[in-house]
Amino acid sequence: MSDSEVWQAKAAIVELAAKERMYRDTGRWRLMEASYYHDSHVRVSWFNGSGHDFVKASSRMVQDGQKWSSGLHLVGPTSVELNGDRAVADTGCTVNRRHFVGDVELDSVLFVRHRSMVERGTDGIWKLRSFRAVYERDQIALVVPGDTVHVDKARLAEYRASYRFLSYFTELEGGVVDSTLPGVDRPDLVDEVIAEDEGWLAGGSYTPRL
């Protein structure tokens, strides 16, 4: 590749990383689905499966009467490692959501890195082969100053430090917590993700653990 071709490829991949999240937040499901290959793999806190099934599951999470998702993803910057028609993209992201504990409104902020295997097809279009989150930390804040809320600190201490409030609200809302996600408090799991990404980038294969 010439320098110009490298920069064009990297720009397309950075745009893909941003637009996939924007499509998700704004309910543009067809365009979000088009960001993934059919045999792609997604693993985040609440989902482990194909990219297209991830899009369908995401669309079902939008509440009746609403067009957009309750979550807001702010992404960037994205770094790209390129090898011909393959690339690995690493994107910083904050995930913002609103919750209720009784009648008290809380905002949660989750800090993650999204690592993706990206491949250019014969049509010249880059799409996602994988999309996996690496968890860093999270926090909560009151929406209305002066409100008070009780958080069960003993229960909170049982969760992984890299996504403890996410785990807390997941269980409060009836979900199941996955305690095996890659996060900064489990660097061994992060190293596994990075090794798989780098092995694929070098021309190897990738078999997701579903």
C-alpha positions in Angstrom: 0.0 0.0 0.0 1.1 3.6 -0.7 1.0 6.1 2.2 -2.1 7.6 0.7 -3.8 4.2 0.6 -2.8 3.5 4.2 -4.3 6.8 5.4 -7.5 6.2 3.3 -7.9 2.7 4.8 -7.3 4.0 8.4 -9.8 6.8 7.9 -12.5 4.4 6.7 -11.9 2.2 9.7 -12.1 5.1 12.2 -15.3 6.2 10.5 -16.7 2.7 10.8 -15.9 2.5 14.5 -17.8 5.8 15.1 -20.7 5.2 12.9 -21.5 1.7 14.2 -22.1 3.1 17.7 -24.0 6.1 16.3 -26.3 3.8 14.3 -26.9 1.8 17.5 -27.7 4.9 19.6 -30.1 6.4 17.0 -31.9 3.2 16.0 -30.6 2.9 12.5 -30.6 -0.8 12.6 -30.2 -1.6 8.9 -27.0 0.5 8.7 -25.7 -0.9 12.0 -26.3 -4.4 10.6 -24.4 -3.5 7.4 -21.3 -2.7 9.6 -20.9 -6.4 10.4 -20.1 -9.6 8.4 -22.6 -12.3 8.8 -20.1 -14.5 10.6 -18.8 -11.8 12.9 -18.5 -12.1 16.7 -19.7 -9.7 19.4 -19.0 -10.0 23.1 -20.1 -7.3 25.5 -21.5 -7.5 29.0 -25.0 -8.6 28.0 -24.4 -10.4 24.7 -22.2 -13.1 23.1 -23.0 -14.1 19.6 -23.0 -12.9 15.9 -23.0 -9.3 14.9 -26.3 -9.6 13.1 -28.0 -11.2 16.2 -26.4 -8.4 18.3 -28.2 -5.8 16.1 -31.5 -7.6 16.5 -31.1 -7.9 20.2 -30.1 -4.2 20.5 -33.2 -3.2 18.6 -35.4 -5.1 21.0 -34.0 -3.2 23.9 -35.5 0.1 22.7 -38.6 0.8 24.9 -42.0 1.1 23.4 -42.8 4.6 22.1 -39.1 5.5 21.8 -37.0 5.6 18.6 -33.6 5.8 20.1 -31.7 3.7 22.6 -31.5 4.6 26.3 -27.7 4.4 26.1 -25.4 6.9 24.6 -21.9 6.0 23.3 -19.2 8.7 23.0 -16.3 7.2 21.1 -12.8 8.1 20.2 -10.0 8.2 19.5 -9.5 5.1 17.5 -6.1 3.5 16.8 -5.7 1.2 13.8 -3.1 -1.5 13.2 -3.2 -2.4 9.5 -2.0 -5.4 7.5 -3.3 -5.5 3.9 -7.0 -6.1 3.9 -7.1 -6.8 7.7 -6.9 -4.4 10.6 -7.5 -4.2 14.3 -9.2 -1.1 15.6 -9.0 -0.1 19.3 -11.5 2.6 20.3 -12.0 4.4 23.6 -15.7 4.7 24.6 -17.8 6.0 27.4 -21.3 4.5 27.7 -23.9 6.7 29.4 -27.2 5.4 30.7 -30.0 6.6 33.0 -31.4 4.4 35.8 -34.0 4.6 38.5 -33.6 3.4 42.0 -37.1 3.8 43.3 -38.0 7.4 42.2 -34.4 8.6 42.2 -32.7 9.2 38.8 -29.1 8.2 38.4 -26.7 8.5 35.5 -24.1 5.8 35.1 -20.9 6.2 33.0 -18.9 3.2 31.9 -15.4 3.5 30.5 -14.5 0.8 28.0 -12.2 0.1 25.0 -13.8 -1.6 22.0 -11.4 -3.9 20.1 -12.4 -5.0 16.7 -11.1 -7.2 13.9 -11.9 -5.4 10.7 -11.6 -6.7 7.1 -11.9 -5.2 3.7 -14.1 -7.2 1.3 -13.7 -7.6 -2.4 -16.1 -4.6 -2.8 -13.5 -2.5 -1.1 -15.7 -1.9 2.0 -14.4 -2.4 5.5 -16.7 -4.3 7.9 -16.4 -5.7 11.4 -15.3 -9.3 12.0 -15.4 -8.8 15.7 -16.5 -6.3 18.4 -15.3 -6.9 21.9 -15.4 -4.7 25.0 -12.5 -4.4 27.5 -13.8 -2.9 30.7 -11.9 -0.2 32.6 -14.1 1.4 35.3 -17.5 2.9 35.9 -19.3 5.4 38.1 -22.7 6.8 39.0 -24.0 10.3 39.7 -27.3 11.8 40.9 -29.3 13.5 38.2 -31.1 15.8 40.6 -28.9 17.5 43.2 -30.1 16.9 46.8 -31.6 13.5 46.1 -30.3 10.6 48.1 -30.0 6.9 47.2 -29.0 3.8 49.1 -26.5 1.6 47.4 -25.8 -1.8 49.0 -22.1 -1.6 49.4 -21.7 -5.2 50.5 -23.4 -6.3 47.3 -21.3 -3.9 45.3 -18.1 -5.3 46.7 -18.9 -8.7 45.3 -18.7 -7.5 41.7 -15.6 -7.0 39.5 -14.0 -3.6 40.0 -13.8 -2.8 36.3 -17.6 -2.9 35.9 -19.2 -3.1 39.3 -22.0 -0.5 38.9 -22.9 -2.1 35.5 -23.1 -5.4 37.3 -25.2 -3.9 40.2 -27.8 -2.4 37.8 -27.8 -5.5 35.6 -29.0 -7.6 38.6 -31.3 -4.9 39.9 -33.0 -4.9 36.5 -33.3 -8.7 36.4 -30.3 -9.5 34.2 -27.4 -12.0 34.7 -23.9 -10.7 35.3 -21.0 -12.2 33.3 -18.0 -12.2 35.7 -15.5 -13.4 33.0 -15.3 -10.3 30.8 -11.9 -8.9 30.0 -11.1 -5.9 32.2 -8.2 -4.0 33.7 -8.7 -5.9 36.9 -8.1 -9.2 35.0 -5.1 -8.4 32.7 -4.8 -12.0 31.8 -8.2 -11.9 30.0 -7.2 -8.6 28.3 -4.0 -10.2 27.1 -6.0 -13.1 25.6 -8.1 -10.7 23.6 -5.1 -8.8 22.3 -3.3 -12.0 21.4 -6.3 -13.3 19.4 -6.6 -9.9 17.6 -2.9 -9.9 16.8 -2.9 -13.5 15.6 -5.8 -12.9 13.3 -4.1 -9.7 12.0 -1.0 -11.6 11.1 -3.1 -14.0 8.9 -4.4 -16.5 11.4 -7.9 -17.6 12.2 -10.2 -16.7 15.0 -12.7 -19.0 16.7 -15.0 -17.2 19.1 -15.9 -18.7 22.5 -19.7 -18.6 22.5 
